[in-house]
Amino acid sequence: MDAPVPELDGRARTCADALLDADRVLLASHIDADGLTSAGVAATALRRAGVPFEAVFEKQLDADTIAGFADREYDTVLFTDFGSGQLDVIAEHERAGAFTPVIADHHQPAEADTMCHLNPLLEGIDGASELSGAGAAYVLARALSSRGPDARLENRDLAALAVVGAVGDMQASGGELLGANEHVVAEGVDAGVLAETTDLSVYGKQTRPLPKLLEYASDVRVPGITDDERGAVSFLDDLEVACRADERWKRWVDLTDDEKRTVASALVQRAVARGVPAFKIDRLVCTTYVLSEEAVGTALRDASEFSTLLNATARYDRADVGLAVCLGDRGDALDRARDLLRTHRRNLSEGIEWVEDHGVQTEAHLQWFHAGDAIRETIVGIIAGMSMGADGISRDRPIVAFAEKSDTETKVSGRGTGHLVRRGLDLSEVMTEAARSVDGEGGGHDVAAGATIPAGDEATFIEHADRVVGEQLE
């Protein structure tokens, strides 16, 4: 069995051996799309290897949560999509004999050691852009597959979920998955569960009617079409393409390849005519990842739509629904996930509208807003990222968002862009240092990170965060 990421093979085998020696495993994972797919990959691999387990999900991993794991009757705890940042606390429990930790993560590790730690950063692979938490879980699953009694395709079929996790973690924001992720994609294609194509770079190609597809395509804003229902309809009516069938609008997936090329070409021409910068026009077409075994025209067929569906479950306290979908439930769990997705979309739309109405505060090096209880703390980071580029909200400086977590705590989310990261931005460092200044906790990735701080300390947090961002960008 060839290792999907050879640099991580030794660590993966050590982690796999520890899991196979376990009597019962507690599988703990994060609540976002990457965390859910990480858990889905790990759970399937454990099941196929015959290892008993229970899955739990957490919004964040702190000392109290880890201590709670130690009180449960599990000899081994598998952490996916978090754990590295809390390695010092986890190592203390390991030394005390509370449990054996196995970590498959991609976040910045704390300065501590443990035997079973699988993280791309430890081998010089960028965990923010080259391998997600689900990718790390996939590497572990592949190591388990050579030992388990029911390892279909050597667990290569799990590459599809790993790609959904990477896309959901914004690792394809530059147009395609790169680095170690490419090896995961290649294995998924080889297993017949993935297709890698070049297509229009808009969300909703599987499910949205064509006018809504173009109207809501905000990554590259085309005047007269984006956020303009009549403009989108008029644009489509002027094309020599049969965009309707039986008086109903078609979806993108319903068009022939020639029809897709016609629409895409006309969209580029409109963007040029309306003065959209060339570098933005280049983003209209990107690499798309299709889950070949899922039904055409469903959210599960497209990696981006799949990840959004998963975000709509755990962020509304229904991680069990998201995990069930990852494990193959296409009945009740999928129906419930679709209901949650409708709520999620409505909340995102209302949240973005709130930010546009209230605006942002601008410091020397960053911009920020405080939503209080107007935006759910589990989605404020998504809304912050989606708001960048809207009227009055710059893409040339990172954005920091606050939301009420409890009476005593405030959730902080930071979002940047690939351009800012290339200039030196590292929001993980920003969040960690600024949170530490107010006795909070922070971490994450260079382009997206978060923190939890005491309520009332937001001004001090912003002061320190603005200073760190300034030092990084200068």
C-alpha positions in Angstrom: 0.0 0.0 0.0 1.6 3.3 -1.1 1.2 6.1 1.4 -0.8 9.1 0.2 1.6 11.6 1.9 4.9 9.7 2.4 6.3 12.4 4.7 3.5 11.5 7.2 3.6 7.7 6.8 5.7 7.0 9.9 3.5 9.1 12.2 0.3 7.7 10.6 1.4 4.1 11.3 2.3 4.9 14.9 -1.1 6.4 15.4 -2.8 3.5 13.6 -1.1 1.0 15.9 -2.2 2.9 19.0 -5.8 2.8 17.8 -5.7 -0.9 17.0 -4.4 -1.6 20.5 -7.3 0.3 22.1 -10.2 -1.4 23.8 -12.6 1.6 23.3 -11.9 4.9 21.5 -13.5 8.3 22.2 -13.4 10.2 18.8 -13.5 13.9 19.5 -13.8 16.4 16.7 -14.5 20.1 15.8 -17.9 21.3 14.6 -17.1 22.8 11.3 -17.2 21.1 7.9 -13.6 20.1 8.2 -14.2 18.7 11.7 -17.3 16.7 10.6 -15.6 15.2 7.6 -12.5 14.4 9.7 -14.8 12.5 12.1 -16.6 10.9 9.2 -13.3 9.6 7.7 -12.0 8.5 11.1 -15.2 6.8 12.1 -15.5 4.8 8.9 -11.9 3.7 9.2 -12.3 2.7 12.8 -15.5 0.8 12.0 -13.8 -1.1 9.1 -10.9 -1.9 11.3 -13.2 -3.3 14.0 -12.3 -0.7 16.7 -15.2 0.2 19.0 -15.7 4.0 19.3 -18.0 6.8 20.3 -18.0 10.2 18.6 -18.4 13.6 20.3 -18.1 17.1 19.0 -17.0 20.4 20.6 -17.1 24.0 19.5 -13.6 24.4 21.0 -11.1 22.3 22.9 -10.0 23.7 26.3 -8.5 22.3 29.5 -11.9 21.7 31.1 -13.2 19.7 28.0 -10.0 17.6 27.9 -10.3 16.9 31.6 -13.9 15.8 31.0 -12.6 13.3 28.4 -10.1 12.0 31.0 -13.1 11.2 33.4 -14.8 9.0 30.8 -14.1 5.3 30.5 -12.0 5.3 27.4 -8.4 4.2 27.2 -7.7 6.1 24.0 -9.0 9.5 22.8 -8.7 10.3 19.0 -8.7 14.0 18.4 -9.5 15.1 14.8 -9.2 18.7 13.4 -8.1 19.9 16.8 -5.8 18.8 19.6 -2.4 20.1 18.4 -3.0 23.5 19.8 -3.8 22.0 23.2 -1.0 19.4 23.1 0.5 20.6 26.4 -2.7 20.0 28.3 -3.3 16.6 26.5 0.3 15.5 27.3 -0.3 16.1 31.0 -3.2 13.7 30.9 -1.1 11.2 29.0 1.7 11.3 31.5 -0.9 10.8 34.3 -2.1 7.7 32.6 -5.7 9.1 32.1 -5.8 8.1 28.4 -3.6 7.5 25.4 -4.1 10.5 23.0 -4.0 10.1 19.2 -4.1 13.4 17.3 -4.8 13.9 13.6 -4.8 17.7 13.1 -3.4 20.5 11.0 -3.4 23.5 13.4 -0.3 25.1 14.9 1.0 22.7 17.7 1.7 23.8 21.2 5.2 23.2 22.5 4.9 19.7 23.9 5.4 16.1 22.9 3.2 13.0 22.6 3.8 9.7 20.9 0.9 9.7 18.5 0.7 13.1 16.8 -0.1 13.3 13.1 0.2 16.9 11.8 1.5 18.1 8.4 3.2 21.1 10.1 5.6 18.7 11.9 6.9 17.6 8.5 7.1 21.0 6.8 3.7 20.8 5.0 1.4 23.8 5.3 -1.6 22.9 7.3 -3.5 26.0 6.3 -3.3 25.4 2.5 -1.9 22.0 1.8 -3.6 19.5 4.1 -6.8 19.9 6.2 -7.9 18.1 9.3 -9.9 15.8 7.1 -6.8 15.2 5.1 -4.8 14.3 8.2 -7.6 11.9 9.2 -7.5 10.4 5.7 -3.7 9.8 6.0 -4.5 8.0 9.3 -7.4 6.0 7.7 -5.1 4.8 4.9 -2.6 3.6 7.5 -5.4 1.8 9.3 -6.6 0.2 6.1 -3.7 -2.2 5.8 -4.6 -3.7 9.1 -8.4 -3.7 9.2 -10.7 -6.6 8.2 -13.0 -4.5 6.0 -10.9 -1.9 4.2 -12.6 -1.3 0.9 -10.2 0.1 -1.7 -7.7 0.5 1.1 -9.9 3.3 2.3 -9.2 5.3 -0.8 -12.9 5.9 -1.2 -12.7 8.2 1.9 -10.7 10.7 -0.2 -14.0 12.2 -1.3 -14.9 13.3 2.3 -11.3 14.5 2.8 -11.6 16.8 -0.2 -15.0 18.1 1.1 -13.2 19.0 4.3 -10.3 20.7 2.6 -12.7 22.8 0.4 -14.8 23.6 3.5 -11.6 24.8 5.2 -11.0 27.3 2.3 -7.9 25.4 1.1 -9.1 25.8 -2.5 -9.7 29.5 -2.2 -6.9 30.1 -4.8 -8.9 28.1 -7.4 -7.7 24.5 -6.7 -6.3 22.2 -4.0 -2.5 22.1 -3.9 0.3 20.4 -2.1 -0.5 17.2 -0.1 -4.2 17.7 -1.0 -3.3 16.9 -4.6 -2.3 13.4 -3.6 -5.6 13.0 -1.8 -7.5 14.1 -4.9 -5.5 11.8 -7.1 -6.4 8.8 -4.8 -10.0 9.8 -4.9 -10.0 10.0 -8.7 -8.2 6.6 -8.9 -10.9 5.1 -6.5 -13.7 6.4 -8.7 -15.2 8.6 -6.0 -14.0 12.0 -7.3 -13.8 13.9 -10.6 -11.6 16.9 -11.0 -12.9 19.4 -13.6 -12.5 23.0 -14.7 -15.8 24.9 -14.4 -17.4 28.2 -13.6 -16.3 29.4 -10.1 -19.7 29.9 -8.6 -21.5 28.3 -5.7 -24.7 26.3 -6.3 -24.0 24.7 -9.7 -25.8 21.6 -8.7 -28.9 23.0 -7.0 -29.6 26.6 -7.9 -31.7 27.8 -10.9 -29.5 29.7 -13.3 -30.8 33.2 -12.5 -30.2 32.6 -8.8 -26.8 31.0 -9.5 -25.6 34.2 -11.2 -27.4 36.7 -9.0 -25.8 35.2 -5.8 -22.4 34.7 -7.3 -20.6 37.3 -5.3 -16.9 36.1 -5.3 -16.5 37.9 -8.5 -19.0 40.7 -8.7 -20.3 41.4 -12.2 -22.2 44.7 -12.3 -25.7 44.3 -13.7 -25.8 40.6 -12.7 -24.5 40.1 -9.2 -27.3 41.0 -6.7 -29.5 42.0 -9.5 -32.3 39.5 -10.2 -33.7 41.3 -13.3 -30.2 41.8 -14.6 -29.4 38.0 -14.3 -32.7 37.0 -16.0 -32.1 39.5 -18.8 -28.5 38.3 -19.3 -29.7 34.7 -19.7 -32.6 35.6 -22.0 -30.2 37.4 -24.4 -28.1 34.2 -24.9 -28.7 31.6 -27.6 -29.0 28.9 -24.9 -32.1 27.0 -23.9 -32.0 28.1 -20.2 -35.6 26.9 -19.5 -37.3 23.6 -19.8 -41.1 23.3 -19.5 -41.2 26.9 -18.4 -38.8 26.2 -15.5 -35.2 27.5 -15.2 -32.5 24.9 -15.7 -29.6 24.5 -13.3 -26.0 24.7 -14.4 -25.7 20.9 -14.3 -28.6 20.6 -16.7 -26.7 22.5 -19.5 -24.6 20.7 -22.1 -20.9 21.4 -22.2 -21.4 23.7 -25.2 -24.1 25.6 -23.4 -21.9 26.0 -20.3 -19.1 27.4 -22.5 -21.5 29.9 -24.1 -22.7 31.2 -20.7 -19.2 31.3 -19.2 -17.9 33.2 -22.3 -20.7 35.7 -22.2 -20.2 36.2 -18.5 -16.5 37.0 -19.0 -17.3 39.4 -21.8 -19.9 41.2 -19.6 -17.3 41.4 -16.8 -14.7 42.9 -19.1 -17.2 45.4 -20.5 -18.2 46.5 -17.0 -14.6 47.1 -16.0 -14.0 44.2 -13.7 -10.2 43.9 -13.1 -8.5 41.2 -15.1 -7.2 39.4 -12.0 -10.8 39.0 -10.7 -12.1 37.8 -14.1 -9.5 35.1 -14.0 -11.2 33.8 -10.8 -14.5 33.2 -12.7 -13.2 29.7 -13.7 -11.6 27.3 -11.3 -11.0 23.6 -10.5 -14.2 21.9 -9.3 -14.4 18.7 -7.3 -17.3 16.5 -8.0 -18.3 13.5 -5.8 -18.9 10.9 -8.6 -21.0 8.5 -6.5 -23.5 11.1 -5.4 -26.7 11.9 -7.3 -26.5 14.7 -10.0 -28.3 17.8 -8.9 -27.9 17.4 -5.2 -25.8 19.4 -2.8 -23.7 16.3 -2.0 -22.4 16.1 -5.6 -20.3 19.2 -5.3 -17.6 19.5 -2.7 -18.3 23.1 -2.0 -22.1 22.6 -1.6 -21.5 19.5 0.5 -19.3 21.4 2.9 -21.9 24.1 3.3 -24.5 21.5 4.1 -22.3 20.1 6.8 -21.7 23.6 8.2 -25.4 24.0 8.6 -25.6 21.0 11.0 -23.0 21.2 13.7 -23.1 25.0 13.9 -26.7 24.6 14.9 -26.0 21.9 17.5 -26.7 18.9 15.3 -23.3 17.5 14.6 -25.0 14.0 14.9 -26.9 14.9 11.7 -23.8 16.0 9.8 -21.8 12.9 10.9 -24.7 10.6 9.8 -24.6 12.2 6.3 -20.8 11.7 6.2 -21.4 8.1 7.1 -23.8 7.6 4.2 -27.3 8.3 5.6 -29.3 9.5 2.6 -32.7 9.3 4.3 -33.8 11.1 7.5 -30.4 12.6 8.3 -30.0 14.1 4.8 -33.6 15.5 5.0 -32.8 17.1 8.4 -29.6 18.5 7.0 -31.4 20.1 4.2 -33.8 21.8 6.6 -30.9 23.1 8.6 -29.3 24.4 5.4 -32.3 26.5 4.7 -32.1 28.0 8.1 -28.3 28.5 7.7 -28.7 30.3 4.4 -31.3 32.6 5.8 -29.1 33.4 8.9 -26.1 34.1 6.6 -28.1 36.4 4.4 -29.5 38.3 7.4 -26.0 38.4 9.0 -24.4 39.9 5.9 -27.2 42.4 5.7 -26.6 43.3 9.3 -22.9 43.9 8.7 -23.6 46.0 5.6 -26.2 48.1 7.5 -24.0 48.7 10.6 -20.6 48.9 8.8 -17.2 48.2 10.3 -14.8 50.1 12.4 -11.4 50.7 10.7 -8.1 50.7 12.6 -4.7 51.3 11.2 -4.2 47.8 9.9 -7.5 45.9 10.4 -11.3 46.4 10.3 -13.8 45.0 12.8 -17.4 44.8 13.9 -19.2 43.6 17.1 -22.5 41.8 16.4 -23.4 41.2 20.0 -26.3 38.7 20.0 -27.5 39.7 16.5 -25.4 37.0 14.8 -24.9 33.5 16.1 -21.3 33.0 17.4 -20.9 29.8 15.5 -21.4 31.5 12.2 -20.0 35.0 12.8 -16.7 34.0 11.2 -18.4 32.8 8.0 -20.3 36.0 7.8 -17.1 38.1 8.3 -15.4 36.3 5.5 -18.4 36.6 3.1 -18.7 40.3 3.9 -15.2 41.2 2.7 -15.5 43.1 -0.6 -19.0 44.3 0.1 -19.7 48.1 0.1 -17.5 49.8 2.6 -15.7 46.6 3.6 -12.2 46.2 2.3 -10.4 43.1 1.1 -7.1 44.9 1.6 -7.1 44.4 5.4 -8.1 41.5 7.6 -11.5 41.6 9.3 -12.2 40.7 13.0 -15.7 39.9 14.2 -17.0 39.7 17.7 -20.2 37.9 18.8 -21.7 37.2 22.2 -20.9 33.7 23.4 -22.2 34.0 26.9 -22.7 36.6 29.6 -19.0 36.4 30.4 -17.3 35.4 27.1 -17.0 36.9 23.6 -16.3 34.8 20.5 -13.7 36.4 18.1 -13.3 35.4 14.5 -10.6 36.7 12.1 -10.6 36.3 8.3 -8.0 37.4 5.7 -7.2 36.7 2.1 -4.6 34.8 0.2 -3.1 38.1 -0.9 -2.7 39.3 2.7 -1.2 36.0 3.7 1.4 36.3 0.9 2.2 39.8 2.4 2.9 38.2 5.8 -0.4 38.0 7.6 -0.8 35.1 10.1 -4.1 35.4 11.9 -3.3 32.4 14.1 -0.4 34.4 15.6 -2.6 37.5 15.8 -5.5 35.7 17.6 -3.1 33.9 19.9 -1.2 37.0 21.0 -4.1 39.3 21.2 -6.2 36.8 23.2 -3.3 36.2 25.6 -3.2 39.9 26.4 -6.7 39.6 27.9 -6.3 36.1 29.4 -8.2 34.5 26.6 -7.3 31.6 24.2 -6.8 31.8 20.4 -5.4 30.0 17.4 -6.2 28.7 14.0 -4.6 29.3 10.6 -2.9 32.2 8.8 -6.0 33.1 6.7 -8.7 32.2 9.3 -8.5 32.0 13.1 -10.5 32.5 16.2 -10.4 33.2 19.9 -12.5 33.3 23.0 -12.0 36.3 25.4 -13.6 37.7 28.5 -16.6 40.0 27.6 -15.7 43.6 27.9 -12.0 43.2 26.8 -12.7 43.7 23.1 -11.0 47.2 22.9 -7.8 45.8 24.4 -8.0 42.8 22.1 -8.3 45.1 19.0 -5.4 47.3 20.1 -3.1 44.3 20.4 -4.4 42.6 17.2 -4.0 45.8 15.2 -0.4 46.1 16.4 0.5 42.5 15.5 -1.1 42.8 12.0 0.8 46.0 11.4 4.1 44.3 12.3 3.3 41.4 10.0 2.3 43.4 7.0 5.1 45.9 7.3 
